[in-house]
Amino acid sequence: MSSRVTLYGKPGCHLCDDARAIVQTVCAELGVEWTEVDITQDDRLFTEYGEQIPVTFVDGKQHDFWRVDPVRLRKALAG
């Protein structure tokens, strides 16, 4: 099973820590797989998302950046 949610972030980012907690909770509640990508390990990702992190993708499409709204994430995963 592939991950439906991908969280792009970097170490030491407090917004990423907040987003991770929300993604982890919502995905656990719904039984949805998720993964996290450290953008500092990929120059292209760092250039593309460095000013927007954390960035979340749902089913391969950008869903949110900077903050994750748990209600909005649940709705996207239910649809």
Wavefront OBJ file of the C-alpha trace (Angstrom):
o trace
v 0.000 0.000 0.000
v 1.397 3.411 -0.928
v 1.101 6.466 1.265
v -1.866 8.716 0.595
v -0.330 11.605 2.547
v 3.171 12.982 2.115
v 4.580 15.628 4.444
v 7.539 17.651 3.156
v 9.565 19.356 5.861
v 12.983 19.660 7.446
v 14.584 19.060 10.839
v 14.328 21.896 13.358
v 11.155 23.348 11.833
v 8.542 23.971 14.542
v 5.717 24.244 11.986
v 6.820 20.874 10.588
v 6.647 19.398 14.098
v 3.098 20.737 14.492
v 2.082 19.447 11.051
v 3.611 16.013 11.733
v 1.571 15.634 14.913
v -1.667 16.495 13.083
v -0.926 14.273 10.079
v 0.073 11.398 12.357
v -3.117 11.711 14.434
v -5.543 12.093 11.519
v -3.950 9.298 9.491
v -3.975 6.963 12.502
v -7.657 7.695 13.115
v -8.519 6.914 9.486
v -6.083 4.038 8.961
v -4.286 5.955 6.205
v -0.606 5.499 5.363
v 1.608 8.588 5.360
v 5.245 9.376 4.782
v 7.591 12.244 5.533
v 10.263 13.641 3.220
v 13.215 15.716 4.467
v 13.665 18.417 1.822
v 17.239 19.114 2.952
v 18.228 15.803 1.348
v 17.136 16.877 -2.156
v 18.249 20.157 -3.760
v 15.229 20.306 -6.083
v 12.743 19.826 -3.228
v 14.595 22.346 -1.063
v 14.457 24.936 -3.853
v 10.802 24.224 -4.607
v 9.402 23.999 -1.062
v 11.992 25.683 1.169
v 9.838 28.771 1.791
v 6.529 26.894 2.146
v 7.267 24.054 4.557
v 5.618 22.136 5.874
v 3.877 21.129 2.657
v 1.346 18.309 2.589
v 0.239 16.299 -0.403
v -2.836 14.075 -0.507
v -3.015 11.463 -3.243
v -0.160 13.148 -5.099
v -1.663 16.647 -5.157
v -0.588 19.579 -3.003
v -3.085 19.994 -0.191
v -1.675 22.595 2.224
v 1.438 24.489 3.229
v 2.664 26.175 6.442
v -0.169 24.732 8.533
v -2.273 21.582 8.431
v -5.958 21.935 9.250
v -7.080 18.579 10.700
v -10.707 19.061 9.590
v -9.654 19.859 6.034
v -7.242 16.894 5.979
v -9.959 14.502 7.216
v -12.341 15.800 4.546
v -9.719 15.330 1.787
v -9.012 11.781 2.921
v -12.697 10.877 3.174
v -13.468 12.107 -0.341
l 1 2 3 4 5 6 7 8 9 10 11 12 13 14 15 16 17 18 19 20 21 22 23 24 25 26 27 28 29 30 31 32 33 34 35 36 37 38 39 40 41 42 43 44 45 46 47 48 49 50 51 52 53 54 55 56 57 58 59 60 61 62 63 64 65 66 67 68 69 70 71 72 73 74 75 76 77 78 79
